[in-house]
């Protein structure tokens, strides 16, 4: 996937009314929605097709995309030993945020967990040891 063929996808649809149990004010919701932990990179056509659908729908589409987006769905881990090996090697906490009943929720806690994952990826990619391997 080339970067210019991709777009940033907001995991949360822009519907404050669906998150009033976690946010008192719409501006808090908007701020949180734009945080790194709630974003994934998808091909433009896939992102456009998702429109403003709820997470419980989007997560099924994410499973067919890149590993980072797909990691939100348990299907990504099935019959893929390299994913498990990568987790063990890197210590990254990839885990699905999914419920079989179709009521999957991506919460504020999910945002924090995903941000920690993204931070861990960045720390490994930009570590002195990793950069030394490039030279």
Rosetta constraint file for C-alpha pairs under 8 A:
AtomPair CA 1 CA 5 HARMONIC 6.95 0.50
AtomPair CA 1 CA 6 HARMONIC 7.46 0.50
AtomPair CA 1 CA 43 HARMONIC 7.44 0.50
AtomPair CA 2 CA 6 HARMONIC 6.84 0.50
AtomPair CA 3 CA 7 HARMONIC 7.97 0.50
AtomPair CA 5 CA 43 HARMONIC 5.76 0.50
AtomPair CA 5 CA 44 HARMONIC 5.96 0.50
AtomPair CA 6 CA 41 HARMONIC 6.37 0.50
AtomPair CA 6 CA 42 HARMONIC 5.33 0.50
AtomPair CA 6 CA 43 HARMONIC 4.20 0.50
AtomPair CA 6 CA 44 HARMONIC 4.95 0.50
AtomPair CA 7 CA 41 HARMONIC 5.70 0.50
AtomPair CA 7 CA 42 HARMONIC 5.55 0.50
AtomPair CA 7 CA 43 HARMONIC 6.07 0.50
AtomPair CA 7 CA 44 HARMONIC 5.29 0.50
AtomPair CA 7 CA 47 HARMONIC 6.83 0.50
AtomPair CA 8 CA 39 HARMONIC 6.42 0.50
AtomPair CA 8 CA 40 HARMONIC 5.82 0.50
AtomPair CA 8 CA 41 HARMONIC 4.77 0.50
AtomPair CA 8 CA 42 HARMONIC 6.44 0.50
AtomPair CA 8 CA 47 HARMONIC 7.84 0.50
AtomPair CA 9 CA 39 HARMONIC 5.53 0.50
AtomPair CA 9 CA 40 HARMONIC 5.22 0.50
AtomPair CA 9 CA 41 HARMONIC 5.88 0.50
AtomPair CA 9 CA 42 HARMONIC 6.47 0.50
AtomPair CA 9 CA 47 HARMONIC 6.12 0.50
AtomPair CA 10 CA 33 HARMONIC 7.06 0.50
AtomPair CA 10 CA 34 HARMONIC 7.21 0.50
AtomPair CA 10 CA 38 HARMONIC 6.04 0.50
AtomPair CA 10 CA 39 HARMONIC 4.85 0.50
AtomPair CA 10 CA 40 HARMONIC 6.76 0.50
AtomPair CA 11 CA 33 HARMONIC 7.92 0.50
AtomPair CA 11 CA 38 HARMONIC 5.35 0.50
AtomPair CA 11 CA 39 HARMONIC 5.71 0.50
AtomPair CA 11 CA 40 HARMONIC 7.09 0.50
AtomPair CA 11 CA 55 HARMONIC 6.39 0.50
AtomPair CA 11 CA 58 HARMONIC 7.69 0.50
AtomPair CA 11 CA 106 HARMONIC 7.81 0.50
AtomPair CA 12 CA 33 HARMONIC 6.40 0.50
AtomPair CA 12 CA 38 HARMONIC 6.99 0.50
AtomPair CA 12 CA 54 HARMONIC 6.98 0.50
AtomPair CA 12 CA 55 HARMONIC 6.31 0.50
AtomPair CA 12 CA 106 HARMONIC 7.48 0.50
AtomPair CA 13 CA 52 HARMONIC 5.09 0.50
AtomPair CA 13 CA 53 HARMONIC 6.26 0.50
AtomPair CA 13 CA 54 HARMONIC 6.01 0.50
AtomPair CA 13 CA 55 HARMONIC 7.39 0.50
AtomPair CA 14 CA 30 HARMONIC 7.80 0.50
AtomPair CA 14 CA 33 HARMONIC 7.91 0.50
AtomPair CA 14 CA 52 HARMONIC 6.98 0.50
AtomPair CA 15 CA 19 HARMONIC 7.41 0.50
AtomPair CA 16 CA 20 HARMONIC 6.57 0.50
AtomPair CA 16 CA 26 HARMONIC 5.96 0.50
AtomPair CA 16 CA 29 HARMONIC 6.29 0.50
AtomPair CA 16 CA 30 HARMONIC 7.78 0.50
AtomPair CA 19 CA 23 HARMONIC 6.20 0.50
AtomPair CA 19 CA 29 HARMONIC 7.58 0.50
AtomPair CA 20 CA 24 HARMONIC 6.12 0.50
AtomPair CA 20 CA 25 HARMONIC 7.89 0.50
AtomPair CA 22 CA 108 HARMONIC 7.28 0.50
AtomPair CA 23 CA 28 HARMONIC 6.40 0.50
AtomPair CA 23 CA 29 HARMONIC 6.03 0.50
AtomPair CA 24 CA 28 HARMONIC 7.42 0.50
AtomPair CA 25 CA 29 HARMONIC 6.71 0.50
AtomPair CA 26 CA 30 HARMONIC 6.21 0.50
AtomPair CA 27 CA 31 HARMONIC 6.13 0.50
AtomPair CA 28 CA 32 HARMONIC 6.17 0.50
AtomPair CA 29 CA 33 HARMONIC 5.94 0.50
AtomPair CA 30 CA 34 HARMONIC 6.53 0.50
AtomPair CA 31 CA 35 HARMONIC 6.86 0.50
AtomPair CA 32 CA 38 HARMONIC 7.95 0.50
AtomPair CA 33 CA 38 HARMONIC 6.19 0.50
AtomPair CA 34 CA 38 HARMONIC 6.70 0.50
AtomPair CA 34 CA 39 HARMONIC 7.33 0.50
AtomPair CA 35 CA 39 HARMONIC 7.11 0.50
AtomPair CA 35 CA 111 HARMONIC 7.89 0.50
AtomPair CA 36 CA 115 HARMONIC 6.19 0.50
AtomPair CA 36 CA 118 HARMONIC 7.92 0.50
AtomPair CA 37 CA 110 HARMONIC 7.80 0.50
AtomPair CA 37 CA 111 HARMONIC 4.63 0.50
AtomPair CA 37 CA 112 HARMONIC 6.30 0.50
AtomPair CA 37 CA 113 HARMONIC 7.38 0.50
AtomPair CA 37 CA 114 HARMONIC 4.69 0.50
AtomPair CA 37 CA 115 HARMONIC 4.06 0.50
AtomPair CA 37 CA 116 HARMONIC 7.78 0.50
AtomPair CA 37 CA 118 HARMONIC 7.19 0.50
AtomPair CA 38 CA 111 HARMONIC 5.53 0.50
AtomPair CA 38 CA 114 HARMONIC 7.22 0.50
AtomPair CA 38 CA 115 HARMONIC 7.80 0.50
AtomPair CA 40 CA 68 HARMONIC 7.31 0.50
AtomPair CA 40 CA 69 HARMONIC 5.83 0.50
AtomPair CA 41 CA 69 HARMONIC 7.21 0.50
AtomPair CA 42 CA 46 HARMONIC 6.42 0.50
AtomPair CA 42 CA 47 HARMONIC 5.92 0.50
AtomPair CA 42 CA 65 HARMONIC 7.17 0.50
AtomPair CA 42 CA 66 HARMONIC 7.63 0.50
AtomPair CA 42 CA 69 HARMONIC 7.82 0.50
AtomPair CA 43 CA 47 HARMONIC 6.23 0.50
AtomPair CA 44 CA 48 HARMONIC 6.10 0.50
AtomPair CA 45 CA 49 HARMONIC 6.19 0.50
AtomPair CA 46 CA 50 HARMONIC 6.45 0.50
AtomPair CA 47 CA 51 HARMONIC 6.91 0.50
AtomPair CA 50 CA 58 HARMONIC 6.60 0.50
AtomPair CA 53 CA 57 HARMONIC 6.45 0.50
AtomPair CA 53 CA 58 HARMONIC 6.63 0.50
AtomPair CA 54 CA 58 HARMONIC 6.34 0.50
AtomPair CA 55 CA 59 HARMONIC 5.79 0.50
AtomPair CA 55 CA 104 HARMONIC 6.78 0.50
AtomPair CA 55 CA 105 HARMONIC 6.61 0.50
AtomPair CA 55 CA 106 HARMONIC 6.75 0.50
AtomPair CA 56 CA 60 HARMONIC 7.36 0.50
AtomPair CA 56 CA 98 HARMONIC 7.77 0.50
AtomPair CA 56 CA 102 HARMONIC 5.88 0.50
AtomPair CA 56 CA 103 HARMONIC 5.80 0.50
AtomPair CA 56 CA 104 HARMONIC 4.75 0.50
AtomPair CA 56 CA 105 HARMONIC 6.64 0.50
AtomPair CA 57 CA 61 HARMONIC 7.19 0.50
AtomPair CA 57 CA 102 HARMONIC 7.86 0.50
AtomPair CA 58 CA 62 HARMONIC 6.19 0.50
AtomPair CA 59 CA 63 HARMONIC 6.46 0.50
AtomPair CA 59 CA 70 HARMONIC 7.74 0.50
AtomPair CA 59 CA 72 HARMONIC 6.53 0.50
AtomPair CA 59 CA 73 HARMONIC 6.15 0.50
AtomPair CA 59 CA 98 HARMONIC 7.49 0.50
AtomPair CA 60 CA 64 HARMONIC 7.56 0.50
AtomPair CA 60 CA 73 HARMONIC 6.78 0.50
AtomPair CA 61 CA 65 HARMONIC 7.14 0.50
AtomPair CA 62 CA 66 HARMONIC 7.65 0.50
AtomPair CA 62 CA 69 HARMONIC 5.23 0.50
AtomPair CA 62 CA 70 HARMONIC 4.79 0.50
AtomPair CA 62 CA 72 HARMONIC 7.24 0.50
AtomPair CA 62 CA 73 HARMONIC 7.20 0.50
AtomPair CA 63 CA 69 HARMONIC 6.85 0.50
AtomPair CA 63 CA 70 HARMONIC 3.95 0.50
AtomPair CA 63 CA 71 HARMONIC 7.01 0.50
AtomPair CA 63 CA 72 HARMONIC 7.16 0.50
AtomPair CA 63 CA 73 HARMONIC 5.48 0.50
AtomPair CA 63 CA 74 HARMONIC 7.95 0.50
AtomPair CA 63 CA 75 HARMONIC 6.55 0.50
AtomPair CA 63 CA 76 HARMONIC 5.87 0.50
AtomPair CA 64 CA 70 HARMONIC 6.29 0.50
AtomPair CA 64 CA 76 HARMONIC 7.91 0.50
AtomPair CA 65 CA 69 HARMONIC 6.24 0.50
AtomPair CA 65 CA 70 HARMONIC 5.63 0.50
AtomPair CA 66 CA 70 HARMONIC 5.79 0.50
AtomPair CA 67 CA 71 HARMONIC 5.68 0.50
AtomPair CA 67 CA 76 HARMONIC 7.46 0.50
AtomPair CA 68 CA 72 HARMONIC 7.62 0.50
AtomPair CA 70 CA 76 HARMONIC 5.71 0.50
AtomPair CA 71 CA 76 HARMONIC 5.85 0.50
AtomPair CA 71 CA 77 HARMONIC 7.49 0.50
AtomPair CA 71 CA 94 HARMONIC 6.22 0.50
AtomPair CA 71 CA 95 HARMONIC 6.13 0.50
AtomPair CA 71 CA 96 HARMONIC 5.68 0.50
AtomPair CA 72 CA 76 HARMONIC 7.94 0.50
AtomPair CA 72 CA 95 HARMONIC 6.37 0.50
AtomPair CA 72 CA 96 HARMONIC 4.06 0.50
AtomPair CA 72 CA 97 HARMONIC 5.10 0.50
AtomPair CA 72 CA 98 HARMONIC 6.84 0.50
AtomPair CA 73 CA 95 HARMONIC 7.93 0.50
AtomPair CA 73 CA 96 HARMONIC 4.79 0.50
AtomPair CA 73 CA 97 HARMONIC 6.34 0.50
AtomPair CA 73 CA 98 HARMONIC 5.90 0.50
AtomPair CA 74 CA 78 HARMONIC 7.05 0.50
AtomPair CA 74 CA 95 HARMONIC 7.65 0.50
AtomPair CA 74 CA 96 HARMONIC 5.27 0.50
AtomPair CA 74 CA 97 HARMONIC 7.90 0.50
AtomPair CA 74 CA 98 HARMONIC 7.09 0.50
AtomPair CA 76 CA 80 HARMONIC 7.46 0.50
AtomPair CA 77 CA 81 HARMONIC 7.72 0.50
AtomPair CA 77 CA 83 HARMONIC 6.53 0.50
AtomPair CA 77 CA 84 HARMONIC 7.37 0.50
AtomPair CA 80 CA 84 HARMONIC 7.18 0.50
AtomPair CA 81 CA 85 HARMONIC 6.13 0.50
AtomPair CA 82 CA 86 HARMONIC 5.95 0.50
AtomPair CA 83 CA 87 HARMONIC 6.25 0.50
AtomPair CA 84 CA 88 HARMONIC 6.23 0.50
AtomPair CA 85 CA 89 HARMONIC 6.03 0.50
AtomPair CA 86 CA 90 HARMONIC 5.96 0.50
AtomPair CA 86 CA 91 HARMONIC 7.97 0.50
AtomPair CA 87 CA 91 HARMONIC 5.33 0.50
AtomPair CA 87 CA 92 HARMONIC 5.35 0.50
AtomPair CA 87 CA 93 HARMONIC 6.93 0.50
AtomPair CA 87 CA 94 HARMONIC 7.00 0.50
AtomPair CA 88 CA 92 HARMONIC 7.57 0.50
AtomPair CA 92 CA 117 HARMONIC 6.42 0.50
AtomPair CA 92 CA 120 HARMONIC 6.60 0.50
AtomPair CA 92 CA 121 HARMONIC 7.32 0.50
AtomPair CA 93 CA 117 HARMONIC 6.16 0.50
AtomPair CA 94 CA 117 HARMONIC 7.08 0.50
AtomPair CA 97 CA 104 HARMONIC 7.00 0.50
AtomPair CA 97 CA 105 HARMONIC 7.29 0.50
AtomPair CA 97 CA 106 HARMONIC 6.88 0.50
AtomPair CA 97 CA 110 HARMONIC 7.56 0.50
AtomPair CA 98 CA 103 HARMONIC 7.98 0.50
AtomPair CA 98 CA 104 HARMONIC 4.90 0.50
AtomPair CA 98 CA 105 HARMONIC 7.11 0.50
AtomPair CA 99 CA 103 HARMONIC 6.03 0.50
AtomPair CA 99 CA 104 HARMONIC 4.79 0.50
AtomPair CA 99 CA 105 HARMONIC 7.88 0.50
AtomPair CA 100 CA 104 HARMONIC 7.59 0.50
AtomPair CA 106 CA 110 HARMONIC 5.56 0.50
AtomPair CA 106 CA 111 HARMONIC 7.37 0.50
AtomPair CA 107 CA 111 HARMONIC 6.41 0.50
AtomPair CA 108 CA 112 HARMONIC 6.50 0.50
AtomPair CA 109 CA 113 HARMONIC 6.25 0.50
AtomPair CA 110 CA 114 HARMONIC 6.07 0.50
AtomPair CA 111 CA 115 HARMONIC 6.04 0.50
AtomPair CA 112 CA 116 HARMONIC 6.17 0.50
AtomPair CA 113 CA 117 HARMONIC 6.35 0.50
AtomPair CA 114 CA 118 HARMONIC 6.19 0.50
AtomPair CA 115 CA 119 HARMONIC 6.01 0.50
AtomPair CA 116 CA 120 HARMONIC 6.09 0.50
AtomPair CA 117 CA 121 HARMONIC 6.27 0.50
AtomPair CA 118 CA 122 HARMONIC 6.20 0.50
AtomPair CA 119 CA 123 HARMONIC 6.05 0.50
AtomPair CA 120 CA 124 HARMONIC 6.23 0.50
AtomPair CA 121 CA 125 HARMONIC 6.12 0.50
AtomPair CA 122 CA 126 HARMONIC 5.88 0.50
AtomPair CA 123 CA 127 HARMONIC 5.63 0.50
AtomPair CA 124 CA 130 HARMONIC 6.94 0.50
AtomPair CA 125 CA 130 HARMONIC 6.01 0.50
AtomPair CA 125 CA 131 HARMONIC 7.64 0.50
AtomPair CA 126 CA 130 HARMONIC 6.30 0.50
AtomPair CA 126 CA 131 HARMONIC 6.37 0.50
AtomPair CA 127 CA 131 HARMONIC 6.25 0.50
AtomPair CA 128 CA 132 HARMONIC 6.09 0.50
AtomPair CA 129 CA 133 HARMONIC 6.60 0.50
AtomPair CA 130 CA 134 HARMONIC 7.01 0.50
AtomPair CA 131 CA 135 HARMONIC 7.13 0.50
